[in-house]
Structures are given as structure tokens and as C-alpha cells.
Amino acid sequence: MDKARVTIVGGGIGGLTAAIALAQNGFSATVLEVAPAFGEVGAGLTLAPNAMKAYLALDMADAVAQAGVEPARQRIQHWEDGRVLRVLERGDMRQIYGAPYVYIHRADLHAILVTEARRRGVRLESDAGVVAVEGACAVLHDGRRIEGDILIGADGVKSVVRRAFDPAPPHFTGHVAWRAVVPVTGDLADLVSWPGMHIGPRRMVVRYPVRGGTMMNTVFFARQSGWTEDGWSIRADRSELDGVFTGWAPEVQAMIAAVPADGLYKWAINARQPLPGWILDDRVALLGDAAHGMTPFLGQGAACAVEDAIVLARALSASASVAEGLKRYEAARLERATFIQLESNANADRMQADETELFGLQALRNEDSLGLFHYDCRTVPV
């Protein structure tokens, strides 16, 4: 088909990756971002080999890997005494899967994507909050109308575009999380060389290095009721962690002690139920969390979004019409994304069960055992 004009609602990781992939395939891409400027919050994320294959497709993998950290291994530890329950090897990812396993600061990845999008001629519009969708036209908060041939909703778990598919809001999953990026001092050096998690009854602590190992991304999870506010920038007090994680291993206490007084943020983990389809009127489609908002307990949220991005661009490029391209995209992605969405939710129960001592002895359903790393968005049939 003639190269269509694509409007992408949402300038996060998935939306920008999609814009770059579309531009690479000759499409005209516009990204609409609600924030006053293109930027990201200070948190880390995981790009497993299946995600990094997307950046290999865009000739960006080296830049992304260099900005991140490739761990040699991970360990899962007992909440109370810190004993190792399981070791996961990560140093052989390039050899096994043809792509690295990378930890990266979200803001660093976002900056790389913004630079690349501009280099490839993507139109980036900030302060462009979308309040309604009329066909493939995005109606902005200031009354402007952005017309295009295709509209992609990549605007996160609270997606405005998704409302046209499903008016229900995201649901609270029963999990609350606190995040902080902490400087690595002597007390934390071993944890940086051994990233991973502590697991315990109804709670879990995840940590991994970013920015060359000079900083450590920490996330503290707990099952809680009574507080359901979702947002990346809600301040929290360190005393909350002291109370929730009383009695946890000394390494966990060291992480809590390292949290800056003004650097702790709290959010309720909201997610979405799977949709039966991601296409509306043959011109509108969903991508990333807007399509399959999931819990973070498989570390595959960002990976699914960037997989979507590459497959979307490939499907449209291979098709004679917009309708055909979107249907190919949905057919290639819906089953996998829904599977990961459901497995991620179930993994929270497995990893925070009452008998965590058994975790390392039972059959583990994680990204390795589920075979998620083998997926290749560059070659999957569209």
C-alpha cells in the first residue's frame, strides 16, 4: 500500500519504538505526548533478549546495551535469612538467543529513542494530550485535531484510546510497589554484582544495577488493600518500608537504608483484563500497556511493547491496505501478549507464596522456562 500517515498516541518506550520502526519502513509517523516535554521518570527497566531483538532490527542494540548493564547472573533469595534459593545465569544470553539481556535506566533508553526518532524524521508533539478519538483523528485537549490514516493507542494502562474498545478503567491488582534508584555504596556492592530478588510471604524486593553499576534500581512489592492510586511520581516516606519489611534480611535493610529521603515513590499496581481484539474500524489499534497492561512480575511489560512495535511496522509494510496490515499485526501478537499478561499476574502468587522456601525446588514458570526469550519479532510470521 501507499505509505500511510500514522498517529501514535503516547511517547513512551512502546510508542517511540513503534514510530522509529514505522519510519524505517517508510511511513510518516507523528507521536503525541501529553507531557510538556519528552522525558522519562527515574526508574529502571529490563530488556530481555526478546526485547533487544527489536533494537537489533532498528540498528540500535549497541547503543542501548552500552547505556545499560548486562548482568552475568541473578539470584533469588529467602526473605528472612538471605539464603540463595535459585541462581539464573545471564552471561550467555548473546550466545543462546542472539541478543543480550540488559538492565537500563528508563530515562536513558527514552533519551536514545527520542534522539533516534528525530533523526529519522518522526514528528514529536509534546503538550499534546488526547481527549477523544474520532476514527483515525486524535482530538487534543486544546481543540486541535491531528488527522491521519492510522491511529495507534500507545498511551499506557490508563489509555484514552482504549476507552473506545473498553470503557472500564484499569483494575487494582492487590499489589503496591515502592521504587527508588539508590547510589551504590560499599554496603550494596555485592548486590550490584548479584542482581535479583528476595521473596517472602506476600512481599518481594527486586534490585538490579543501572548506569554502569553506579546506581541500583530497587522495587519493593507488597500485597496491600486500602490504597489504589496509580502513578509514577507519588512521593512516599521511607518509614513505610521500615514497617512493611520489618524482619527481612540484612541486605534488604541495607537497601532501605540507602533510599534517599526524597527519592522514594509509591504506586498501586493496576492492570487490564485481556481484550478479544485490538482493532477498531480498521484504522485504530492498540499497542503496549494500552493493549495488554500487565503486572511487572515477569519483567516483560516493556518487552511486549517493543515486540508490538516491530511487528506492527512489519505487518503494515507487508500489506496492501491499512485494514490488512492491522489484522496481520493483531493475529501475530494477540495470543502471545495475552499469554504473558496472564502468566505475569499468576507469577505474583507463585513468588510471594507463604512457603517461599520451596520456590527453588518447584518447577519454575518464569521467562526462561516459558521460552519467552526465544521469540523473535523480526521473523515471526505476519
C-alpha positions in Angstrom: 0.0 0.0 0.0 1.0 3.6 -0.2 2.8 4.6 2.9 0.2 5.8 5.3 0.3 8.6 7.9 0.4 7.0 11.4 -0.5 8.9 14.5 0.8 7.4 17.7 -0.8 8.5 21.0 1.8 8.2 23.7 5.5 9.0 23.7 6.8 6.3 26.0 9.0 3.3 25.2 6.5 1.5 23.1 5.2 4.5 21.2 8.6 5.8 20.3 9.9 2.4 19.3 6.9 2.0 17.0 7.5 5.4 15.5 11.1 4.6 14.7 10.1 1.2 13.2 7.4 2.8 11.1 9.8 5.5 9.8 12.4 2.8 9.0 9.7 1.2 6.8 8.8 4.5 5.0 5.8 5.6 6.9 5.1 9.1 8.1 4.9 8.9 11.9 3.6 11.5 14.4 3.9 10.9 18.2 1.5 12.8 20.6 2.8 13.1 24.2 0.7 14.5 27.0 3.7 15.8 29.0 5.1 19.3 28.3 8.3 17.8 27.1 9.6 14.4 26.0 11.3 12.8 29.0 11.0 9.9 31.4 11.0 9.3 35.1 13.9 7.9 37.1 13.3 4.2 37.2 14.9 1.1 35.7 13.6 -1.5 33.4 14.6 -4.9 32.0 15.2 -5.6 28.3 15.4 -9.3 27.9 16.8 -10.8 24.7 13.4 -10.9 23.1 13.1 -7.2 23.6 16.7 -6.5 22.5 15.9 -8.2 19.2 13.6 -5.3 18.5 16.5 -2.9 18.8 18.7 -5.1 16.6 16.0 -4.7 14.0 16.4 -0.9 14.3 20.2 -0.9 14.4 20.0 0.5 17.9 21.0 -2.5 20.0 24.6 -1.5 20.6 23.7 2.0 21.8 21.0 0.6 24.1 23.3 -2.1 25.5 26.2 0.4 26.0 23.8 2.6 28.0 22.7 -0.3 30.2 24.2 -3.2 32.2 24.4 -6.8 31.1 24.3 -9.0 34.2 26.3 -12.2 34.4 23.7 -13.9 36.7 20.8 -13.3 39.0 19.9 -14.9 42.3 16.6 -15.4 44.2 17.0 -15.3 48.0 14.9 -16.1 51.0 13.3 -13.1 52.7 14.5 -13.8 56.2 18.0 -15.2 56.1 19.0 -14.3 52.6 20.0 -17.8 51.6 20.1 -18.4 47.9 17.1 -20.3 46.6 17.9 -20.3 42.9 20.6 -18.9 40.5 19.8 -17.8 37.0 22.6 -17.5 34.5 22.5 -14.4 32.3 26.0 -14.1 30.9 25.3 -16.4 28.0 22.3 -14.7 26.6 24.0 -13.4 23.4 25.2 -16.9 22.6 21.9 -18.7 23.3 19.4 -16.1 22.0 21.4 -13.9 19.7 20.8 -10.8 21.8 21.8 -9.5 25.2 19.9 -9.2 28.5 20.1 -5.6 29.6 19.2 -3.6 32.6 18.8 0.1 31.8 17.6 3.3 33.3 14.3 4.2 31.8 15.3 7.8 31.2 18.5 6.7 29.4 16.6 4.4 27.0 14.0 7.1 26.4 16.6 9.7 25.5 18.1 7.3 23.0 14.7 6.7 21.4 13.9 10.4 21.2 17.2 11.2 19.5 16.7 8.4 17.0 13.1 9.3 16.3 14.1 12.8 15.5 17.0 11.6 13.3 14.6 9.5 11.3 12.1 12.4 10.8 9.4 11.4 13.2 7.2 14.3 14.2 7.2 14.7 18.0 4.5 16.7 19.6 4.6 17.4 23.3 1.8 19.0 25.4 -0.5 17.1 23.1 -2.8 15.3 25.4 -5.5 13.3 23.6 -9.0 13.6 25.0 -11.0 11.8 22.3 -10.6 9.7 19.2 -12.8 10.1 16.1 -11.8 7.4 13.6 -8.1 7.9 13.0 -8.3 11.5 14.1 -6.9 12.4 17.6 -8.7 15.3 19.3 -6.3 17.2 21.6 -7.0 19.0 24.9 -6.6 22.4 23.2 -9.1 21.6 20.4 -6.5 20.7 17.8 -7.3 17.7 15.5 -4.5 15.5 14.3 -5.6 13.7 11.2 -4.0 10.5 9.9 -4.7 7.3 8.1 -3.9 5.1 11.1 -4.1 5.8 14.9 -2.2 3.7 17.4 -3.0 3.9 21.1 0.3 3.5 22.9 -0.8 5.7 25.9 -0.3 3.2 28.7 -2.5 1.4 31.2 -4.8 4.4 31.6 -5.1 4.7 27.8 -7.6 7.2 26.4 -7.7 5.4 23.1 -8.6 2.1 24.8 -11.8 3.6 26.0 -13.2 3.2 22.5 -12.6 -0.6 22.9 -13.5 -1.0 26.6 -14.8 1.8 28.9 -13.8 0.0 32.1 -10.9 1.6 34.0 -7.8 -0.4 35.0 -8.3 -2.7 38.0 -6.2 -2.7 41.2 -4.3 -6.0 41.4 -3.9 -6.0 45.1 -0.2 -5.2 44.9 1.5 -1.9 46.0 5.1 -1.1 45.0 7.7 1.4 46.1 10.6 2.3 43.9 13.9 4.1 44.3 17.1 4.5 42.4 19.9 4.5 45.0 23.6 5.2 44.8 25.8 2.1 45.2 28.0 2.3 48.3 30.2 -0.4 49.9 27.2 -2.0 51.6 25.5 -2.5 48.3 28.4 -3.6 46.1 27.7 -7.3 46.4 24.0 -6.8 45.5 25.0 -5.0 42.3 27.2 -7.9 41.2 24.4 -10.3 42.2 21.2 -8.7 41.0 17.9 -10.5 41.7 15.3 -10.6 44.4 14.3 -11.5 47.9 11.0 -13.3 48.1 8.7 -13.8 51.1 5.1 -14.2 52.2 3.1 -11.5 50.4 6.1 -9.4 49.7 9.1 -9.2 47.3 12.1 -7.0 46.8 13.8 -6.6 43.4 17.1 -4.9 42.7 19.5 -4.5 39.7 22.2 -2.1 38.5 21.9 0.7 36.1 24.3 3.4 34.8 27.3 1.2 34.8 26.6 -0.2 38.2 26.9 3.2 39.9 23.2 3.2 40.7 20.8 0.4 41.7 17.2 0.2 40.8 15.2 -1.1 43.8 11.5 -2.0 43.9 9.7 -3.2 47.0 6.4 -5.1 46.4 3.7 -5.9 48.9 0.1 -7.1 48.9 -2.0 -4.4 50.5 -5.5 -3.1 50.4 -7.0 0.3 51.0 -4.7 2.3 48.7 -5.1 2.1 45.0 -3.6 5.3 43.5 -1.5 4.6 40.4 1.2 7.0 39.3 5.0 7.1 38.8 5.6 10.3 40.8 3.7 9.8 44.1 6.1 10.5 47.0 6.4 8.1 49.9 8.2 8.1 53.2 11.0 5.5 53.9 9.3 4.7 57.2 6.6 2.8 55.2 9.3 0.4 54.1 10.7 0.0 57.6 7.2 -1.1 58.7 6.3 -3.4 55.8 9.7 -5.1 55.6 10.5 -5.5 59.3 12.5 -8.7 60.0 13.7 -9.0 56.4 17.3 -10.0 55.6 20.1 -7.6 56.3 20.6 -7.0 52.6 17.0 -5.7 52.3 17.6 -3.4 55.3 20.7 -2.1 53.6 18.7 -1.2 50.5 16.1 0.5 52.6 18.7 2.5 54.5 20.2 3.6 51.1 16.9 5.1 49.8 17.3 8.9 49.6 14.9 10.8 51.9 13.2 12.5 48.9 13.7 9.7 46.4 11.0 7.1 47.2 7.9 6.7 45.1 4.8 4.6 45.7 2.2 3.3 43.3 -0.7 0.8 43.3 -0.2 -1.7 40.5 -3.1 -1.5 38.2 -3.6 -3.8 35.2 -6.0 -4.7 32.4 -8.0 -7.7 31.5 -7.2 -9.2 28.1 -9.1 -7.8 25.2 -10.6 -10.1 22.5 -9.2 -7.8 19.8 -7.0 -4.7 19.3 -8.5 -3.1 16.2 -11.4 -0.7 15.7 -12.9 0.4 12.4 -9.9 -1.0 10.5 -7.9 2.2 11.3 -7.3 2.2 15.1 -5.2 -0.2 17.0 -3.6 -0.6 20.5 0.0 -1.3 21.4 1.9 -1.9 24.7 0.2 -1.4 28.0 -2.9 0.1 26.3 -3.4 -3.3 24.7 -2.2 -5.6 27.4 -1.4 -3.7 30.6 0.1 -6.3 33.0 1.8 -6.7 36.3 5.6 -6.5 36.4 6.1 -10.0 37.8 7.7 -11.4 34.7 9.7 -8.3 33.7 8.1 -8.4 30.2 6.0 -5.3 30.0 8.4 -3.2 28.1 9.5 -6.2 26.0 5.9 -6.9 24.9 5.5 -3.2 23.9 8.7 -3.2 21.7 7.8 -6.5 20.2 4.4 -5.0 19.2 6.2 -2.1 17.7 8.4 -4.1 15.3 5.6 -6.5 14.3 3.2 -3.6 13.7 5.7 -1.9 11.3 6.4 -5.2 9.5 2.7 -6.1 9.2 1.8 -2.7 7.7 4.7 -2.8 5.3 3.8 -6.2 4.0 0.1 -5.4 3.4 -1.8 -3.9 0.5 -4.1 -1.9 2.8 -4.3 -0.5 6.3 -7.1 -2.9 7.3 -5.0 -5.9 6.2 -1.9 -4.6 8.0 -3.7 -4.1 11.3 -5.3 -7.5 11.1 -1.9 -9.2 10.4 -0.5 -7.3 13.4 -3.3 -8.4 15.7 -3.1 -12.0 14.5 0.7 -12.1 15.1 0.6 -10.5 18.6 -2.7 -11.1 20.4 -2.1 -14.6 21.6 1.4 -14.1 22.9 0.7 -10.9 24.6 -2.4 -12.3 26.3 -0.4 -15.3 27.5 2.3 -13.2 29.0 -0.2 -10.9 30.6 -1.9 -13.8 32.4 1.3 -15.5 33.4 2.7 -12.3 34.8 -0.4 -12.0 37.1 -0.1 -15.6 38.2 3.6 -15.3 38.9 2.9 -12.8 41.7 1.2 -15.5 43.6 3.9 -18.0 43.0 6.7 -15.7 44.0 5.1 -14.3 47.2 3.5 -17.5 48.5 3.6 -18.4 52.1 6.1 -21.3 51.6 8.8 -19.4 49.8 11.4 -21.9 50.9 10.1 -24.3 48.3 10.5 -21.8 45.4 13.8 -23.1 44.3 12.7 -26.7 44.4 9.5 -26.5 42.4 9.0 -26.2 38.7 9.5 -22.6 38.0 7.3 -20.8 35.5 9.4 -17.8 34.6 10.5 -16.1 31.4 13.2 -18.8 30.9 11.0 -21.9 31.5 8.2 -20.4 29.4 10.6 -19.9 26.5 9.8 -16.2 26.1 13.4 -15.3 25.2 13.3 -17.3 22.0 10.7 -15.1 20.4 12.0 -13.0 17.5 9.8 -10.1 16.4 12.0 -9.7 13.3 11.0 -13.1 11.8 7.7 -14.1 13.4 5.2 -14.6 10.6 2.9 -11.7 9.8 
